[in-house]
Amino acid sequence: MAGAQGRLSDGGMGDGTQGGRGGGDAAPLPFRAAVEALRTARPRSEVEVEATRPPQRLAPFSYALEATVVQDDQDLADGRLVLLHDPAGHDAWHGTFRLVTLVRAELEPEMAADPLLPDVCWAWLTGAFQARGLAYGEPGGTVTRASSHHFGGLSERPPTSQIEIRASWTPREGLGGVPDTASHLAAWCDLLCQVAGLPPAGAGGDASVFTLPQRRGPQPR
């Protein structure tokens, strides 16, 4: 994925943004402030982040980022984070903002077979929020394991396994109705790095933090 390592894309406000109500209305100030916080945030150096086209029709206003965890020029995990905003509020969100994510990484087959893996992955997400003292509500999501076995002309390829985390949550709004999106982005990057098998930044070898071992044959860039 293109983009400068450890920082967001320096593109304009339009990059990764979907304006609602026909696209002709100016985005409300809380949404613009939340997006600007995402654009100016500085994730850890192993995470490359850039704006991408957001999904349409999910909310009047949306902004999207995609990220890849890179180490030694190899991609270890990737993900997508979408910020949704409905100034009128949304009953299911219990707020006017919603964050939606997809995180993926390849695993060793024996690690993917661990029956506790889905619970561990979900705990990483909620634990990332707690570690940064973030207030959030209405979390929901799924953790999916998929395995591929190859046959015929592809039979020489080893089996592959992938973990996929899909989740959404409502970031609590602060002053001016603006959530702390920069801190939520940092927590999301923490999740990406844990799924990639990297230790938490500044963890100092904390034995209480469990991360996945790096997978066989990460994808070269």
C-alpha positions in Angstrom: 0.0 0.0 0.0 1.3 3.4 -0.9 1.9 6.0 1.8 4.6 7.3 4.1 5.5 5.0 6.9 4.2 5.9 10.3 2.0 8.8 9.2 -1.3 9.5 7.5 -1.6 10.6 3.9 -1.1 14.3 3.5 -4.0 14.5 1.0 -6.7 17.1 1.3 -9.9 16.9 3.3 -11.6 15.3 0.3 -9.4 12.3 0.3 -11.2 9.4 1.9 -14.3 11.5 2.6 -17.9 10.9 1.5 -20.2 13.9 1.8 -23.8 13.1 2.4 -27.2 14.4 1.3 -26.3 14.3 -2.3 -22.7 15.3 -1.7 -23.5 19.0 -2.1 -23.8 20.0 1.6 -20.7 21.2 3.5 -19.8 18.7 6.2 -20.7 19.7 9.8 -18.0 21.1 12.0 -17.8 18.1 14.4 -17.3 15.7 11.5 -14.6 18.0 10.0 -12.8 18.2 13.3 -13.0 14.4 13.8 -11.5 13.8 10.3 -8.8 16.4 10.8 -7.7 14.6 14.0 -7.4 11.4 12.0 -5.5 13.1 9.2 -2.9 14.7 11.5 -2.4 11.7 13.9 0.9 9.9 13.9 0.7 6.1 14.3 3.7 4.0 15.3 6.4 3.6 12.6 5.5 0.0 11.6 2.0 1.1 10.5 1.4 2.7 7.1 -1.9 4.5 6.8 -3.6 6.4 4.0 -7.0 7.7 3.1 -9.2 5.5 0.8 -12.7 5.8 -0.6 -15.3 5.3 2.1 -18.5 3.2 1.7 -21.6 5.0 0.5 -25.1 5.0 2.0 -24.0 3.9 5.5 -24.3 7.4 6.9 -24.7 11.0 5.6 -21.0 11.6 6.1 -18.1 9.1 6.2 -14.3 9.0 6.1 -12.1 5.9 5.5 -8.5 4.8 6.1 -6.6 1.7 5.2 -3.5 0.5 6.9 -0.8 -2.1 6.6 1.7 -3.3 9.3 5.1 -3.4 7.6 8.3 -4.8 9.0 11.5 -5.4 7.0 9.5 -4.6 3.8 7.0 -7.4 4.5 3.3 -6.9 5.0 2.2 -8.6 8.3 -1.4 -7.5 8.6 -3.8 -5.0 7.0 -7.1 -3.3 7.9 -9.6 -0.6 7.2 -11.1 1.9 9.5 -14.3 3.9 8.6 -15.7 6.9 10.5 -19.4 7.4 10.1 -21.4 10.5 11.1 -25.1 11.2 11.2 -25.9 14.6 12.7 -29.4 13.5 13.5 -28.1 10.6 15.6 -28.7 6.8 15.1 -30.8 4.6 17.4 -28.4 1.6 17.1 -25.3 3.8 17.7 -26.6 5.7 20.7 -24.7 8.7 19.3 -23.9 10.6 16.1 -20.6 8.9 15.3 -19.7 5.3 14.6 -16.3 3.6 13.9 -16.3 0.4 11.8 -13.2 -1.8 11.1 -11.9 -4.8 9.3 -8.6 -6.3 10.3 -6.9 -9.3 8.6 -3.7 -11.3 9.1 -2.4 -14.7 8.0 -1.7 -17.2 10.7 0.1 -20.5 11.1 -2.5 -23.3 10.8 -1.8 -24.6 14.3 -2.4 -21.1 15.8 -5.6 -20.7 13.8 -6.9 -24.0 15.4 -6.6 -22.6 18.9 -10.2 -22.6 20.2 -9.5 -19.5 22.4 -8.2 -17.4 19.5 -11.5 -15.6 18.7 -11.9 -14.6 22.4 -8.3 -13.4 22.5 -8.7 -11.3 19.4 -11.9 -9.6 20.7 -10.1 -9.0 24.0 -7.3 -7.2 22.1 -9.8 -4.8 20.6 -11.5 -3.9 23.9 -8.2 -4.0 25.7 -6.7 -1.4 23.3 -9.5 1.0 24.2 -9.0 0.4 27.9 -5.3 0.8 27.8 -5.8 4.3 26.3 -8.6 5.2 28.7 -11.1 5.6 25.8 -14.8 5.8 26.4 -17.0 3.9 23.9 -20.3 2.2 23.7 -22.4 -0.3 21.8 -19.5 -2.5 20.6 -20.3 -5.4 18.3 -18.5 -7.6 15.8 -17.2 -11.0 14.7 -13.9 -12.9 14.6 -13.6 -15.3 11.7 -11.0 -18.0 11.0 -10.6 -19.3 7.5 -8.4 -22.1 6.2 -7.5 -22.8 2.6 -6.3 -26.2 1.3 -5.0 -26.5 -2.3 -5.6 -29.3 -4.7 -4.7 -30.3 -8.3 -2.2 -28.0 -9.9 -2.0 -26.0 -6.7 -1.4 -29.0 -4.4 2.2 -28.1 -3.7 1.2 -25.0 -1.9 1.0 -25.3 1.9 -2.3 -24.8 3.7 -3.0 -21.2 4.7 -5.1 -19.7 7.5 -6.4 -16.2 8.1 -7.9 -14.4 11.0 -10.4 -11.6 10.3 -11.9 -9.2 12.8 -14.9 -7.1 11.9 -16.2 -4.7 14.5 -17.9 -1.4 15.2 -18.3 0.8 18.2 -19.5 4.3 19.2 -16.8 6.7 20.3 -18.1 8.9 23.1 -18.3 12.6 22.1 -16.3 15.3 23.8 -16.3 19.0 23.7 -18.3 20.3 20.7 -19.7 16.9 20.1 -16.3 15.7 18.7 -15.0 12.2 19.6 -11.3 11.7 20.2 -10.7 10.0 16.9 -6.9 10.3 17.1 -6.8 8.2 20.2 -9.2 5.6 18.7 -7.0 5.4 15.6 -4.0 4.8 17.9 -5.9 2.0 19.7 -6.8 0.5 16.3 -3.2 0.6 15.3 -2.3 -1.2 18.6 -4.8 -3.9 17.5 -3.3 -4.2 14.1 0.2 -4.6 15.5 -1.0 -7.3 18.0 -2.6 -9.3 15.2 0.6 -8.9 13.2 2.6 -10.4 16.0 4.4 -7.3 17.1 4.9 -6.4 20.7 3.0 -3.3 22.0 5.0 0.0 21.6 6.8 0.7 24.8 5.6 -2.5 26.4 9.1 -3.2 27.7 8.6 -6.9 27.4 5.5 -7.0 29.5 4.7 -10.7 30.0 1.1 -9.9 30.6 0.6 -8.9 26.9 0.0 -11.8 24.6 0.6 -11.3 20.9 0.4 -13.8 18.0 3.8 -15.1 16.7 4.7 -13.8 13.3 3.3 -16.0 10.6 5.1 -18.2 8.1 6.1 -16.3 4.9 4.7 -12.8 5.3 3.9 -11.2 2.0 6.8 -9.2 0.4 6.0 -5.7 -0.7 
